[in-house]
């Protein structure tokens, strides 16, 4: 039996790269103290997430765009080097979110870097980010990466709402989905917030339908940005049965869960849900419309 300890940070992030890196390093040390093999940190956690309430074309939005152009980093870069040092020290893997500067600094992506003891292992750029214009460009690549204890695929926030993406990772052999997140609330009442409830629902459903692990790290700031936005928190580890096995509400915390990842997946697919393997029982010949693009076309008359 080979056990692995997964970890997720529920933390507060600022528009201050130095402060955020210090908080990352604290969370890494705390996770290492709990025996973590892999830690997930939040979306754009290095620089802080964008304030989308700012009117496009206004002075504040222009200043925010300049902030990302000034503070974005390449991958590999200074931040990944510092995280890699911590990964080597603790012999662990760490996923964190950042604004990534593309070649020559002409474009900025909402990205994650997955870093291990030997440096950058993988880069994922948020695919479903239509509402993030004009700050971040969309990504295109969806790699599945082999780590010593599991195959992993990465997603960022809104990606969770597209089960086709998570299913494609599962079909590509991913055992664990790693989600860096900046999921907000609509209001300020966490117990009644539909938007946060939707995140929890989507997390359980995606893990259940793909009978795989899902690790989510979210922001938990309150009264953030110009509109006084509250982040939902809700960082969690969901098992292949769709059950959260570790969960934080809106308090700062580093969650961990230890399990034989592969054995739990196998049991979920052989005895968990009536003994059914939901990937094996797919009928993809009936799902061709999922990849059809005709819905995008306007008929010519």
Secondary structure as GFF3:
##gff-version 3
##sequence-region A 1 301
A	DSSP	beta_strand	4	10	.	.	.	ID=ss1
A	DSSP	alpha_helix	17	33	.	.	.	ID=ss2
A	DSSP	beta_strand	38	40	.	.	.	ID=ss3
A	DSSP	alpha_helix	59	71	.	.	.	ID=ss4
A	DSSP	alpha_helix	78	90	.	.	.	ID=ss5
A	DSSP	beta_strand	93	101	.	.	.	ID=ss6
A	DSSP	three_ten_helix	103	105	.	.	.	ID=ss7
A	DSSP	beta_strand	108	116	.	.	.	ID=ss8
A	DSSP	beta_strand	119	125	.	.	.	ID=ss9
A	DSSP	three_ten_helix	130	132	.	.	.	ID=ss10
A	DSSP	beta_strand	144	146	.	.	.	ID=ss11
A	DSSP	beta_strand	151	156	.	.	.	ID=ss12
A	DSSP	three_ten_helix	157	161	.	.	.	ID=ss13
A	DSSP	alpha_helix	163	171	.	.	.	ID=ss14
A	DSSP	beta_strand	176	180	.	.	.	ID=ss15
A	DSSP	three_ten_helix	190	192	.	.	.	ID=ss16
A	DSSP	alpha_helix	194	210	.	.	.	ID=ss17
A	DSSP	beta_strand	213	217	.	.	.	ID=ss18
A	DSSP	beta_strand	236	238	.	.	.	ID=ss19
A	DSSP	beta_strand	244	247	.	.	.	ID=ss20
A	DSSP	beta_strand	253	259	.	.	.	ID=ss21
A	DSSP	alpha_helix	261	267	.	.	.	ID=ss22
A	DSSP	pi_helix	268	272	.	.	.	ID=ss23
A	DSSP	three_ten_helix	284	286	.	.	.	ID=ss24
A	DSSP	three_ten_helix	288	290	.	.	.	ID=ss25
A	DSSP	three_ten_helix	294	296	.	.	.	ID=ss26
###
